Amino acid sequence: MKLLRAFTFFIVSSSLAPGAQIHSDAKPQQDAKTQTVVIRAGTLLDGKGHALHNALIVVQAGKIVRVDANARDQRVAGAAFYDLSQRTVMPGWIDLHDHITWHFGPNGRMGDKNETPTQAALAAAGNAYVTLMAGFTTIQSVGSPEDKELRAALNSGEMPGPRLLTSLEPIEDPKLTPEQIREAVRRLKAEGADLVKIFASRSIRQGGGQTLTEEQIQAACGEAKNQGLRTLVHAYRAAVRAAANAGCTEVEHGTYATQEDLDAMAQHGTFFDPQVGLVIHNYLDNKQKFLGGGTYTEEGFAKMQEVLPEIAEMFKHALATRKLKIVFGTDAVAGAHGRNAEEFIYRVQAGEDAMDALVAANSRAAESLNMQDEIGTIAPGMQADIIALDGDPVKDITAVRKVVFVMKGGKVYKNEAAGR
């Protein structure tokens, strides 16, 4: 933990993009918990699919207390003022599927065996920083025990990065009995997991076949519900419907899902988080950095290339499935951190409406986390997680690459917007 505290100063002072500013004015930084901040937004996307214009947002004690549309240019005495009248303002994005500790080691490859724990910790902290700077104020990291200490540092405000939820280690061993799976869920709860990650299928590099039985999936999701935990299931093919029928909270990937599988998720209210482009393209672009470890073989990479049209076809059917709750997650691994927003572009190119893609990473993602009363929307009473873009992503989705302002919990971490 001392290492992560020390790194806070290092990364803030030495890793800023050109023109970026950490909010450091004396008055706003007196106490981020009590300071009043006023933001003027030219266009405000509220996170639920609505747009307001010439809006004024008032933030106090880290929360939004007022939102006025078509407001006169007014300032609150003693408040910090940010003029984003030429920008598009919206809630900070939520990435429901991230692997924040994954990184390329000092040798430039994934899984560098000569890497020290210090180097690994610094890399994870760096991933968190660039993810926040890219506009993601909340992420859900699934499948890594190393997340626990990082979560503590991020959520305490000791270092800059998104709010972090973690599953710690996943449940994946098909040899476990249903009762052993229930015990594993209870152990994860005791260890502080925010949710349970379940591998019900093999990797797509191995064909994606189902690995856990319906009884095992039911045991995992049923016990998690009893423990007050959400569940996220890595599923392809028949495992998609099995997870929906078992009452699991969220299904990831879903490649090769049939219309009946998609309908099952819609019927049971299962949140669906397909990864349309970023993760596969990131693997292919960084092939030499992954090749040779685990399932990262020549055959595995050929399978990933081959599956791209299958993903696109499945996603079109998902978009057309009535009442299917599609949410946003990137499965960001090494090489993708800080580029999470590229997934928006892939989704829109594949046929999703731009506003709906943004809502999937705002209010709908918050709903999947049971945090809809805290994040994902710009409205009174919500956490002041606010970002601004140079451009209108509803008209041109590539504007998601131009994040110029980032506030999390009322504290400004990035301000490249002119006219403050």
C-alpha positions, 0 to 999 in steps of 0.5 A, a space after each residue: 500500500 505504501 508503494 501505491 501511495 508513493 506512486 500517486 505523486 509520481 503518476 500525477 506529476 509526470 504522466 499527464 498528457 500535453 495540456 492536461 491539468 490536475 485541478 489544483 487551485 487553492 480554493 477548489 482543493 481546500 476540501 473536495 468533500 465540501 467545496 462547491 463546483 459549478 459547471 456550465 454545459 453546452 450540451 448535457 447528455 444525462 445518461 438516460 438518453 436525454 439531452 439538455 442544452 445550456 445547462 448548469 450543474 451545481 456540485 457540493 460535497 462530491 454530489 450533484 445538488 442541482 441541474 438547470 436547463 437553459 440556465 442563465 450564466 450564474 456563478 455561486 459565490 466562492 465556488 469553482 467554475 468550469 465553462 464547458 459551454 463548448 463541450 458535450 458533458 455526460 456522466 463518467 463512463 462505466 466499464 463492466 468488464 476490465 482486467 485492470 492489472 493485466 499489462 506487458 512486463 518490462 520485457 514487453 510481453 504479457 507474463 514477464 516472469 522476471 518482473 518484480 512485485 513493485 513493477 507489477 504494482 506500478 503498471 496496475 496503477 498506471 492502467 488505472 490512471 489512464 483509464 480514468 483520464 479516458 473518461 471511465 470513472 467506474 470499472 468492474 475488474 473480474 478475475 484477479 486477486 491483485 485487485 483487492 489492494 488496488 481497490 482500497 487505494 483507488 476507492 480511498 482517493 489515495 491515488 487517481 483512478 476509477 472507482 473499482 469493483 472486483 470479483 477477486 478470483 473466478 470460479 472456473 473448476 468443472 471438478 467442483 461439486 455444487 456444494 463446493 461451488 457454494 462454499 467458494 461463493 461464501 469464501 469470496 463474500 468473506 474476502 470482500 468480493 463485490 461480485 462473483 465471476 463464473 467461467 461457464 465456457 472455455 475461451 473463444 480460442 478453444 472454441 467456447 464450449 460449455 464447461 460447467 453443468 447447469 447444476 453447477 451454474 445454478 449453485 454459483 448464481 443461487 448462492 451468490 444471490 443468497 449472499 447478496 452478490 451479483 454474478 457475471 458469467 463468461 459464456 458462449 454457446 449453450 452456456 448463455 441460456 444456462 446462465 440466464 435460466 439460472 438467474 445470473 445477473 450478467 452474461 459476458 461475450 455471448 458469441 455463437 448465441 442463438 436467438 433462443 439464447 438471446 430471448 432467454 436473457 431478455 425473458 429473465 432480465 439478464 444483462 448482456 455485455 457483448 464485446 464487439 471489437 476492442 478486445 479481439 482487435 487488441 489481441 490481434 494487434 499485440 499478437 507477438 506480446 501475448 503469443 506463447 502463454 496459455 491459450 495464446 497460440 497460433 491456432 488461438 489467434 486464428 480462431 479470434 480472427 475467424 470469430 469477428 464476423 460471428 460476433 458482428 452477426 450475433 450483435 445485430 440479433 442482440 440489438 433486435 431482441 426486444 427487452 434485452 438489456 445490453 450493457 457496456 464492457 470492454 474486457 480490457 486487457 494489456 494494451 487496451 487500458 486507456 483505449 476502452 472508449 474504442 469499444 463505443 466506436 466498434 459498437 456503433 459501426 456494428 449497428 448500435 445507435 450512438 445514444 444507446 451505446 452511451 446509455 449502456 455505459 451510463 445508467 444501464 450499466 449502473 443498474 446492472 451494478 445496483 448502483 443506479 441511485 449513485 452513478 450513471 446519471 447526471 441528476 440531483 443526489 448522484 455522485 458527481 462523476 462528470 466528463 466532457 468531450 470535445 465534440 458530439 458523440 451522438 453525431 460522431 461517435 469518434 468524439 469519445 476519443 476526445 475526453 477533455 474534462 474528468 471529475 470523479 466524486 466532485 474532484 477534477 482530475 483532468 481539465 483541458 477545456 478552454 475558457 475555465 
